[in-house]
Amino acid sequence: MPAGPAGKVVRVPASPSRRVAVVTLGCARNEVDSEELAGRLTAGGWEVGDAGSADVLLVNTCGFVEAAKKDSVDTLLAAADTGKKVVAVGCLAERYGAELAASLPEADAVLGFDAYPEIGARLDDVLAGRAVPAHRPQDRRRLLPISPADRPAAAGALAVPGHASVADPGRAPAPGSPRRGAGAAAGPSRTGALDGTVGPGSPRRGAGAAAGPSRTGALDGAVGPGSPRRGAGVAAGPSRTGALDGAVGPGSRRRGAGVAAGPSRTGALDGAVGPGSAAGGGAGPGVSGWTPPMLRRRLDDGPVAPVKLASGCDRRCSFCAIPSFRGAFVSRPPEDLLAEAGWLAATGVREIVLVSENSTSYGKDLGDRRLLEAVLPELAAVPGIVRVRVCYLQPAELRPSLVRAIGATPGVAGYFDLSFQHASEPVLRRMRRFGSTEAFLGLLDQVRAVRPDAGVRSNVIVGFPGEGSADIAELERFLIAGRLDAVGVFGYSDEEGTEAASLQPKLARRTVAGRVERLSRLVEELAAQRAEQRVGSAVDVLVECVSDVDGTVEGRAEHQAPEADGSTTVHGCPGARVGDLVRARVTGSEGVDLVAEYTGTVSPAEPVRAASPAAAGGRAAAS
């Protein structure tokens, strides 16, 4: 210790700790947003790691439906119980802003999407005890031109979460460029910042009928049991005493047919970045070439990663508030998608999952409504990527050329994630949606004519205002005839600011809950039957877990998307590694899950070469 004047010892202050853990709730789109935030924070000198050593817990919330709002508030309260600084971002924060801040003083800051470019500075303010003004919500549909063709130029001036992952878009290679190759650092552990961070109520989850009074008007019933601030009769949520335990909510991975089950497999803040793992993601020389620096840092080192295809939605479904806080539809440029896919491949990703609010609209603002058909083969050709999956398809916009592109392009999963929502024409019209049982069955016939073994999953809402017993019977008729692989069942709840909130007659909560239970039982049985029909077939399984003892692996076939659609256990795979694509013969089923025997390796996983640190998300040691 150095000596000062008169021989006094001068204490040199240590560098201030700037550690943050990112906690993600909701859908795969939020996962992309969290990894962009992590990339921005790493570039700003923050150390992104596990919750135990963090100074700040950054909670990326979900505000989709009532159950998701409850889960988000419960998680924020549990985070506050740790004594650390707590910052709320994501959909709930964007949607309610100052109202959320006023009703939840446990959060040190509530930030909207416009704060994302300066997230490091805002967390510095929180850590220093400086007041951070709460976000003031606005209708984000009004921030972009009405004409889709005018939006790309205007979108550059907005913060659109998940669209800034390419740090220098001007350097991004064009489709077909030989410089599209891999390049980046290895990611952190598979446990992520909240192992299994998908909560109830996200668009791909199971039954979500919530109950209970609220402590705020707009955040009805968003606080669960166990807190002195919670009302009675509210749906169960995570414990405030278990360090955010149980972050994987109902309907998460390996829950059959979207039916709710018990708590998560891990404690919610256990192993935010696994022991000894490297925190990932900058630019640098890769396995097969150069990629531009990514403003994204992986929070999971598994072989599957979401890629945001677009953001926002131009549709006006009467029950949905998402466009008001996610904004108008904006596509990402194809060259950004290709560059990000190459970067992800270099971190060990083998399957990319294209996510958005409406993937069928991709390209309409870029001058080509069939751009997705052109981009899919390009993405499938990225070195290291063995599977491209498209999620969030709008049935009313699904065209024959896109059916063929998804069903017949090598390397693209024959998987159709179609949000039918209902099958009764009167209910669909009140929802401001198109279709009917016969129209939807005809669409499924088109899909299966191109790809007979295609996987199909959907979501349905029951208990919509005015829904009668005949409408439920019609929905059941469709589900029985449709032979879907997985169905998420949601109970309707009013969302403020939506047309449906004013529709009458409303159904009693008990009636809605009863219909959720009835439909959940039906789809669980139907999904199990559909799995049985795959016995004897050959499937290609992407390995996600390897047994240490007997050569048994677990992964997913083409018809099984992450989190929601079950898995396949393959026996007899000696020497298999995570990331291998193996072929197997299905020998049995257990609910929606399959059991199979190994017959060969289609594509072995390649070694991951770490990249050098870079300003746009360089490597940092996990704490």
Buried (B, 14 or more C-beta within 10 A) or exposed (E): EEEEEEEEEEEEEEEEEBBBBBBBBBBBBBBBBBBBBBBBBBBBEBBBBBBBBBBBBBBBBBBBBBBBBBBBBBBBBBBBBBEBBBBBBBBBBBBBBBBBBEBBEBBBBBBBBBBBEBBBEBBBBBBEEEEBBBBEBBEBBEBBBEEBEEBBEEBEEBBBBBBBBBBEBEBBBEBEBEBBBBBBBBBBBBBBBBBBBBBBBBBBBBBBBBBBEBBBEBBBBBBBBBBEEBBEEBBBBBBBEBBBBBBBBBBBBBBBBBBBBEBBBBBBBBBBBBEEBBBBBBBBBBBBBBBBBBBBBBBBBBBBBBBBBBBBBBBEBBBBBBBBBBBBBBBBBBBBBBBBBBBBBBBBBBBBBBBBBBBBBBBBBBEBBBBBBEBBBBBBBBBBBBBBBBBBBBBBBBBEEBBBBBBEBEBBBBBBBBBBBBBBBBBBBBBBBEBBBEBBBEBBEBBBEBBEBBBBBBBBBBBBBBBEEEBBEBBBBBBBBBBBBBBBBBBBBBBEEBBBBEBEEBBEBEBBBBBBBEBBEBBBBBBBEBBEEBBEEBBBBBBBBBEEEEBBBBBBBBBBBBBBBBBBBBBBBEEBBBBBBBBBBBBBBEBBBBBBEBBEBEBBBBEBBBBEBBEBBBBBEBB
